[in-house]
Amino acid sequence: MGLIGRRAAARPGRAVLATRLGRAVLAAWLVLPLVPLLLWAVADRWSAPAVLPQELGTDGLRDALAAGGPAALARSTALGAAVAVLATPLGALAARALVVHRVPRPGAVLAVLLSPLVLPPFAVALGLDVLLLRLRVPATAGVVLLLTVAALPYTTIVLRAALAAQDRGFEEEARTLGATPWQVLRGVQVPLLAPALAGAAFLAFLVGWSDYVVTLLVGGGRLVTLPLLIGSAASATGNEAQVAVLSLTAVLPPLALLALVGVPGRRARGGRR
């Protein structure tokens, strides 16, 4: 094997090494901030200047359960799921209309869709809260509605990029073979967009899962989600273990969901190979 051949053979190995190193750095970036939370979650007593907890126990877990952690977790999950279910198909419709130019002045329409990213959430929630009260919209429905609007820019951007890169030939060939619009949607468009749909749904879920301002102002304190419970616990002193347990509860499910979201992308790459 000549010098050029040896260099060519070494490049894939370097690429694999760089990929593994990047994944290790990313994993460390995500895991290291959780270490103090894990220590606080099992610390019954941890006072300065001790580097590690002096007493370990489950006081933080008991306090989190007593404060309504499981119910808040269920509400946050339901809220995030509702926002994802609504914002993902709406974002797909908006993205398709923008890509195939079925709307007049697509640039202006896109600017309107992206406007929630520019406006301060506090000002929007405070202003629309009065309108929703006058229209007698239930608090939970109002929170879901506003968070769906807030998530729409993310789903539209992700799906617009995916649709712009998609080959229209597959749809045209399916129609030529006699497929109905529903069959084209189910058998061609959705499988091709599965990775982008999963990513868009994940982002929309995070908007509902992690929201604090809209849920507090529009929900009026009646919809107690996990972020609201964490904020309430963190505002008091001596609740470090409880706050750590609640914070881990808020962080770990999105990380698990992120791992699941990567499955369609890995399958799509495996299929192309």
Residue pairs with C-beta under 8 A, 6 or more apart in sequence:
1 9
30 255
34 248
34 251
36 244
37 244
37 247
37 248
37 251
38 244
38 248
39 46
39 52
39 53
39 244
40 46
40 53
40 60
40 240
40 241
40 243
40 244
41 60
41 61
41 241
41 244
41 245
41 248
42 53
42 56
42 57
42 58
42 60
42 241
43 53
43 54
43 55
43 56
43 57
43 60
43 240
43 241
43 244
44 53
44 55
44 56
44 57
44 59
44 60
44 241
45 53
45 54
45 55
46 52
46 53
46 54
46 55
46 240
47 54
59 241
60 240
60 241
60 242
60 244
60 245
61 245
63 239
63 241
63 242
63 245
64 242
64 245
64 246
64 249
67 229
67 233
67 242
67 246
68 224
68 229
69 226
69 229
69 245
69 246
69 249
71 224
72 224
72 225
72 226
72 228
72 229
72 246
73 226
73 249
73 253
75 223
75 224
75 225
75 226
76 208
76 209
76 225
76 226
76 227
76 250
77 209
77 253
79 143
79 144
79 147
79 208
79 209
79 211
79 215
79 223
79 225
80 204
80 205
80 206
80 207
80 208
80 209
81 205
81 208
82 144
82 148
82 208
83 144
83 147
83 148
83 151
83 204
83 205
83 207
83 208
84 151
84 201
84 202
84 204
84 205
84 208
86 144
86 148
86 204
87 148
87 151
87 152
87 154
87 155
87 200
87 204
87 207
88 155
88 197
88 200
88 201
88 204
90 148
90 152
90 155
91 151
91 152
91 154
91 155
91 156
91 158
91 159
91 200
91 204
92 155
92 159
92 193
92 197
92 200
94 109
94 113
94 152
94 156
94 160
95 155
95 156
95 159
95 160
95 162
95 163
96 102
96 159
96 163
97 103
97 106
97 109
98 106
98 109
98 110
98 156
98 160
99 160
99 163
99 164
103 109
110 156
113 152
113 153
113 156
114 153
114 156
114 157
115 153
116 124
116 149
116 150
116 152
116 153
117 153
121 150
121 213
121 214
122 213
122 217
124 146
124 214
125 146
125 213
125 214
125 217
125 218
126 217
128 142
128 146
128 218
129 142
129 217
129 218
132 142
132 145
132 218
137 145
139 218
139 219
139 220
139 222
139 223
140 219
140 222
140 223
142 218
142 219
143 211
143 214
143 215
143 218
143 219
143 223
144 208
146 214
146 218
147 207
147 208
147 211
147 214
147 215
148 204
150 207
150 211
150 214
151 203
151 204
151 207
151 208
154 200
154 203
154 204
154 207
155 200
155 201
155 203
155 204
158 196
158 199
158 200
158 203
159 193
159 196
159 197
159 200
161 196
162 193
162 195
162 196
163 193
163 196
166 192
166 193
170 188
170 192
171 184
171 188
171 189
174 183
174 184
174 187
174 188
175 184
179 187
179 188
190 197
194 264
194 267
194 268
195 264
195 265
195 268
197 264
198 261
198 263
198 264
198 265
199 261
199 265
201 261
202 257
202 258
202 261
205 254
205 257
206 254
209 226
209 250
209 253
209 254
210 227
210 250
210 254
211 225
211 227
212 227
212 228
212 231
215 223
215 225
215 227
215 228
216 228
221 228
226 246
226 249
226 250
227 250
229 246
230 243
230 246
230 247
230 250
233 239
233 242
233 243
233 246
234 243
